[in-house]
Amino acid sequence: MIRVKDAMQSDVITVKRNSSIHDAARVLRENRISGAPVVDEDGNLVGIISEGDIMRLIEVHSPSLNLLMPSPLDLLELPLRMKHEYDEIARGIRKAAVMLVEEIMTRKVITVPPDASVSDAAELMERHDIKRLPVVDEDGRLVGIITRGDIIGAFVK
């Protein structure tokens, strides 16, 4: 049986809970990852943040037009609607830049112990529709992370 500790990544990219959303987004982008565990000042797991969490901060509203037979009023209003939409996006980005990670992170994190089987980890991911599981020891300290790719990799070694 393959254990989580044999397939996990122990060098984990984390985000501090008091980091700005802007900094968290930069960490995700620079490391080409879609989510990361959130830790407190002592390195304890307190949440998880994903690109989806950040994207939800920016609401985009598309103007509705009848493309087959647009009215002259629709055509006149389109530039104004597009400017309004752009302004909304810009406001959302500015708002996100000053918010802290702990304001939007997922607090109830599904975790797995290092001695669990990789099959158990895969089942947890499937059941909860998640892409990564923080691996925590008996004290709740983050010791690694296992992703869907890690699980697939464990079976092809």
C-alpha positions as protocol buffer text, in pm:
chain_id: "A"
residue {
  index: 1
  type: MET
  ca { x: 0 y: 0 z: 0 }
}
residue {
  index: 2
  type: ILE
  ca { x: 134 y: 342 z: -97 }
}
residue {
  index: 3
  type: ARG
  ca { x: 121 y: 598 z: 184 }
}
residue {
  index: 4
  type: VAL
  ca { x: 56 y: 971 z: 150 }
}
residue {
  index: 5
  type: LYS
  ca { x: 400 y: 1045 z: 300 }
}
residue {
  index: 6
  type: ASP
  ca { x: 559 y: 857 z: 8 }
}
residue {
  index: 7
  type: ALA
  ca { x: 374 y: 1055 z: -260 }
}
residue {
  index: 8
  type: MET
  ca { x: 332 y: 1402 z: -106 }
}
residue {
  index: 9
  type: GLN
  ca { x: 538 y: 1711 z: -167 }
}
residue {
  index: 10
  type: SER
  ca { x: 711 y: 1815 z: 155 }
}
residue {
  index: 11
  type: ASP
  ca { x: 842 y: 2145 z: 20 }
}
residue {
  index: 12
  type: VAL
  ca { x: 509 y: 2330 z: 35 }
}
residue {
  index: 13
  type: ILE
  ca { x: 444 y: 2677 z: -99 }
}
residue {
  index: 14
  type: THR
  ca { x: 233 y: 2849 z: 167 }
}
residue {
  index: 15
  type: VAL
  ca { x: 67 y: 3186 z: 214 }
}
residue {
  index: 16
  type: LYS
  ca { x: 50 y: 3372 z: 546 }
}
residue {
  index: 17
  type: ARG
  ca { x: -302 y: 3452 z: 666 }
}
residue {
  index: 18
  type: ASN
  ca { x: -217 y: 3821 z: 708 }
}
residue {
  index: 19
  type: SER
  ca { x: -84 y: 3854 z: 351 }
}
residue {
  index: 20
  type: SER
  ca { x: -272 y: 4072 z: 105 }
}
residue {
  index: 21
  type: ILE
  ca { x: -473 y: 3908 z: -170 }
}
residue {
  index: 22
  type: HIS
  ca { x: -239 y: 4078 z: -417 }
}
residue {
  index: 23
  type: ASP
  ca { x: 62 y: 3904 z: -259 }
}
residue {
  index: 24
  type: ALA
  ca { x: -119 y: 3569 z: -246 }
}
residue {
  index: 25
  type: ALA
  ca { x: -213 y: 3597 z: -615 }
}
residue {
  index: 26
  type: ARG
  ca { x: 150 y: 3673 z: -699 }
}
residue {
  index: 27
  type: VAL
  ca { x: 269 y: 3364 z: -504 }
}
residue {
  index: 28
  type: LEU
  ca { x: 21 y: 3141 z: -688 }
}
residue {
  index: 29
  type: ARG
  ca { x: 116 y: 3288 z: -1026 }
}
residue {
  index: 30
  type: GLU
  ca { x: 494 y: 3281 z: -974 }
}
residue {
  index: 31
  type: ASN
  ca { x: 483 y: 2919 z: -859 }
}
residue {
  index: 32
  type: ARG
  ca { x: 230 y: 2810 z: -1123 }
}
residue {
  index: 33
  type: ILE
  ca { x: -8 y: 2663 z: -867 }
}
residue {
  index: 34
  type: SER
  ca { x: -382 y: 2707 z: -835 }
}
residue {
  index: 35
  type: GLY
  ca { x: -400 y: 2703 z: -455 }
}
residue {
  index: 36
  type: ALA
  ca { x: -195 y: 2698 z: -139 }
}
residue {
  index: 37
  type: PRO
  ca { x: -230 y: 2622 z: 231 }
}
residue {
  index: 38
  type: VAL
  ca { x: -261 y: 2927 z: 456 }
}
residue {
  index: 39
  type: VAL
  ca { x: -54 y: 2928 z: 774 }
}
residue {
  index: 40
  type: ASP
  ca { x: -35 y: 3148 z: 1082 }
}
residue {
  index: 41
  type: GLU
  ca { x: 280 y: 3304 z: 1226 }
}
residue {
  index: 42
  type: ASP
  ca { x: 378 y: 2970 z: 1385 }
}
residue {
  index: 43
  type: GLY
  ca { x: 332 y: 2770 z: 1065 }
}
residue {
  index: 44
  type: ASN
  ca { x: 4 y: 2609 z: 1174 }
}
residue {
  index: 45
  type: LEU
  ca { x: -249 y: 2535 z: 903 }
}
residue {
  index: 46
  type: VAL
  ca { x: -542 y: 2780 z: 932 }
}
residue {
  index: 47
  type: GLY
  ca { x: -697 y: 2761 z: 586 }
}
residue {
  index: 48
  type: ILE
  ca { x: -647 y: 2723 z: 215 }
}
residue {
  index: 49
  type: ILE
  ca { x: -672 y: 2977 z: -67 }
}
residue {
  index: 50
  type: SER
  ca { x: -730 y: 2911 z: -435 }
}
residue {
  index: 51
  type: GLU
  ca { x: -748 y: 3104 z: -758 }
}
residue {
  index: 52
  type: GLY
  ca { x: -1125 y: 3051 z: -743 }
}
residue {
  index: 53
  type: ASP
  ca { x: -1143 y: 3232 z: -407 }
}
residue {
  index: 54
  type: ILE
  ca { x: -962 y: 3529 z: -559 }
}
residue {
  index: 55
  type: MET
  ca { x: -1168 y: 3525 z: -880 }
}
residue {
  index: 56
  type: ARG
  ca { x: -1491 y: 3546 z: -681 }
}
residue {
  index: 57
  type: LEU
  ca { x: -1383 y: 3889 z: -557 }
}
residue {
  index: 58
  type: ILE
  ca { x: -1402 y: 4027 z: -908 }
}
residue {
  index: 59
  type: GLU
  ca { x: -1755 y: 4019 z: -1041 }
}
residue {
  index: 60
  type: VAL
  ca { x: -1790 y: 4076 z: -1413 }
}
residue {
  index: 61
  type: HIS
  ca { x: -2126 y: 4175 z: -1556 }
}
residue {
  index: 62
  type: SER
  ca { x: -2156 y: 4157 z: -1932 }
}
residue {
  index: 63
  type: PRO
  ca { x: -2396 y: 4392 z: -2104 }
}
residue {
  index: 64
  type: SER
  ca { x: -2687 y: 4210 z: -2266 }
}
residue {
  index: 65
  type: LEU
  ca { x: -2758 y: 4292 z: -2626 }
}
residue {
  index: 66
  type: ASN
  ca { x: -2991 y: 4137 z: -2875 }
}
residue {
  index: 67
  type: LEU
  ca { x: -2726 y: 4064 z: -3135 }
}
residue {
  index: 68
  type: LEU
  ca { x: -2975 y: 3977 z: -3409 }
}
residue {
  index: 69
  type: MET
  ca { x: -3169 y: 4302 z: -3398 }
}
residue {
  index: 70
  type: PRO
  ca { x: -2999 y: 4547 z: -3160 }
}
residue {
  index: 71
  type: SER
  ca { x: -3195 y: 4862 z: -3105 }
}
residue {
  index: 72
  type: PRO
  ca { x: -3030 y: 5196 z: -3180 }
}
residue {
  index: 73
  type: LEU
  ca { x: -3044 y: 5263 z: -2805 }
}
residue {
  index: 74
  type: ASP
  ca { x: -2847 y: 4943 z: -2737 }
}
residue {
  index: 75
  type: LEU
  ca { x: -2580 y: 5055 z: -2981 }
}
residue {
  index: 76
  type: LEU
  ca { x: -2560 y: 5400 z: -2822 }
}
residue {
  index: 77
  type: GLU
  ca { x: -2542 y: 5260 z: -2469 }
}
residue {
  index: 78
  type: LEU
  ca { x: -2282 y: 4994 z: -2544 }
}
residue {
  index: 79
  type: PRO
  ca { x: -1975 y: 5216 z: -2490 }
}
residue {
  index: 80
  type: LEU
  ca { x: -2122 y: 5342 z: -2162 }
}
residue {
  index: 81
  type: ARG
  ca { x: -2199 y: 4987 z: -2047 }
}
residue {
  index: 82
  type: MET
  ca { x: -1849 y: 4871 z: -2138 }
}
residue {
  index: 83
  type: LYS
  ca { x: -1694 y: 5165 z: -1949 }
}
residue {
  index: 84
  type: HIS
  ca { x: -1912 y: 5082 z: -1647 }
}
residue {
  index: 85
  type: GLU
  ca { x: -1807 y: 4716 z: -1666 }
}
residue {
  index: 86
  type: TYR
  ca { x: -1440 y: 4815 z: -1686 }
}
residue {
  index: 87
  type: ASP
  ca { x: -1482 y: 5046 z: -1385 }
}
residue {
  index: 88
  type: GLU
  ca { x: -1645 y: 4762 z: -1188 }
}
residue {
  index: 89
  type: ILE
  ca { x: -1354 y: 4529 z: -1266 }
}
residue {
  index: 90
  type: ALA
  ca { x: -1102 y: 4796 z: -1167 }
}
residue {
  index: 91
  type: ARG
  ca { x: -1289 y: 4855 z: -838 }
}
residue {
  index: 92
  type: GLY
  ca { x: -1290 y: 4480 z: -772 }
}
residue {
  index: 93
  type: ILE
  ca { x: -917 y: 4455 z: -833 }
}
residue {
  index: 94
  type: ARG
  ca { x: -843 y: 4753 z: -604 }
}
residue {
  index: 95
  type: LYS
  ca { x: -1068 y: 4602 z: -336 }
}
residue {
  index: 96
  type: ALA
  ca { x: -894 y: 4266 z: -366 }
}
residue {
  index: 97
  type: ALA
  ca { x: -549 y: 4423 z: -344 }
}
residue {
  index: 98
  type: VAL
  ca { x: -609 y: 4555 z: 7 }
}
residue {
  index: 99
  type: MET
  ca { x: -801 y: 4261 z: 150 }
}
residue {
  index: 100
  type: LEU
  ca { x: -623 y: 4000 z: 358 }
}
residue {
  index: 101
  type: VAL
  ca { x: -606 y: 3630 z: 277 }
}
residue {
  index: 102
  type: GLU
  ca { x: -781 y: 3538 z: 603 }
}
residue {
  index: 103
  type: GLU
  ca { x: -1088 y: 3734 z: 486 }
}
residue {
  index: 104
  type: ILE
  ca { x: -1158 y: 3502 z: 192 }
}
residue {
  index: 105
  type: MET
  ca { x: -971 y: 3176 z: 260 }
}
residue {
  index: 106
  type: THR
  ca { x: -1152 y: 2850 z: 320 }
}
residue {
  index: 107
  type: ARG
  ca { x: -1124 y: 2786 z: 692 }
}
residue {
  index: 108
  type: LYS
  ca { x: -1260 y: 2432 z: 714 }
}
residue {
  index: 109
  type: VAL
  ca { x: -986 y: 2248 z: 533 }
}
residue {
  index: 110
  type: ILE
  ca { x: -1005 y: 1880 z: 449 }
}
residue {
  index: 111
  type: THR
  ca { x: -669 y: 1731 z: 549 }
}
residue {
  index: 112
  type: VAL
  ca { x: -503 y: 1392 z: 547 }
}
residue {
  index: 113
  type: PRO
  ca { x: -242 y: 1237 z: 780 }
}
residue {
  index: 114
  type: PRO
  ca { x: 92 y: 1125 z: 633 }
}
residue {
  index: 115
  type: ASP
  ca { x: 27 y: 758 z: 716 }
}
residue {
  index: 116
  type: ALA
  ca { x: -303 y: 744 z: 528 }
}
residue {
  index: 117
  type: SER
  ca { x: -311 y: 547 z: 205 }
}
residue {
  index: 118
  type: VAL
  ca { x: -295 y: 729 z: -126 }
}
residue {
  index: 119
  type: SER
  ca { x: -627 y: 561 z: -210 }
}
residue {
  index: 120
  type: ASP
  ca { x: -785 y: 722 z: 98 }
}
residue {
  index: 121
  type: ALA
  ca { x: -649 y: 1062 z: -12 }
}
residue {
  index: 122
  type: ALA
  ca { x: -791 y: 1011 z: -362 }
}
residue {
  index: 123
  type: GLU
  ca { x: -1129 y: 918 z: -220 }
}
residue {
  index: 124
  type: LEU
  ca { x: -1132 y: 1233 z: -3 }
}
residue {
  index: 125
  type: MET
  ca { x: -1049 y: 1449 z: -304 }
}
residue {
  index: 126
  type: GLU
  ca { x: -1323 y: 1287 z: -509 }
}
residue {
  index: 127
  type: ARG
  ca { x: -1585 y: 1307 z: -234 }
}
residue {
  index: 128
  type: HIS
  ca { x: -1516 y: 1675 z: -160 }
}
residue {
  index: 129
  type: ASP
  ca { x: -1436 y: 1776 z: -521 }
}
residue {
  index: 130
  type: ILE
  ca { x: -1097 y: 1923 z: -432 }
}
residue {
  index: 131
  type: LYS
  ca { x: -763 y: 1922 z: -610 }
}
residue {
  index: 132
  type: ARG
  ca { x: -517 y: 1919 z: -321 }
}
residue {
  index: 133
  type: LEU
  ca { x: -501 y: 1800 z: 38 }
}
residue {
  index: 134
  type: PRO
  ca { x: -276 y: 1950 z: 303 }
}
residue {
  index: 135
  type: VAL
  ca { x: -96 y: 1675 z: 493 }
}
residue {
  index: 136
  type: VAL
  ca { x: -88 y: 1740 z: 868 }
}
residue {
  index: 137
  type: ASP
  ca { x: 71 y: 1558 z: 1159 }
}
residue {
  index: 138
  type: GLU
  ca { x: -107 y: 1459 z: 1480 }
}
residue {
  index: 139
  type: ASP
  ca { x: -55 y: 1813 z: 1617 }
}
residue {
  index: 140
  type: GLY
  ca { x: -219 y: 1971 z: 1312 }
}
residue {
  index: 141
  type: ARG
  ca { x: 108 y: 2108 z: 1175 }
}
residue {
  index: 142
  type: LEU
  ca { x: 148 y: 2120 z: 799 }
}
residue {
  index: 143
  type: VAL
  ca { x: 405 y: 1862 z: 682 }
}
residue {
  index: 144
  type: GLY
  ca { x: 322 y: 1844 z: 313 }
}
residue {
  index: 145
  type: ILE
  ca { x: 63 y: 1859 z: 41 }
}
residue {
  index: 146
  type: ILE
  ca { x: -68 y: 1596 z: -196 }
}
residue {
  index: 147
  type: THR
  ca { x: -232 y: 1677 z: -526 }
}
residue {
  index: 148
  type: ARG
  ca { x: -419 y: 1474 z: -784 }
}
residue {
  index: 149
  type: GLY
  ca { x: -101 y: 1471 z: -992 }
}
residue {
  index: 150
  type: ASP
  ca { x: 98 y: 1331 z: -699 }
}
residue {
  index: 151
  type: ILE
  ca { x: -153 y: 1049 z: -660 }
}
residue {
  index: 152
  type: ILE
  ca { x: -140 y: 962 z: -1029 }
}
residue {
  index: 153
  type: GLY
  ca { x: 239 y: 977 z: -1014 }
}
residue {
  index: 154
  type: ALA
  ca { x: 246 y: 735 z: -719 }
}
residue {
  index: 155
  type: PHE
  ca { x: 68 y: 471 z: -926 }
}
residue {
  index: 156
  type: VAL
  ca { x: 295 y: 497 z: -1229 }
}
residue {
  index: 157
  type: LYS
  ca { x: 628 y: 473 z: -1046 }
}
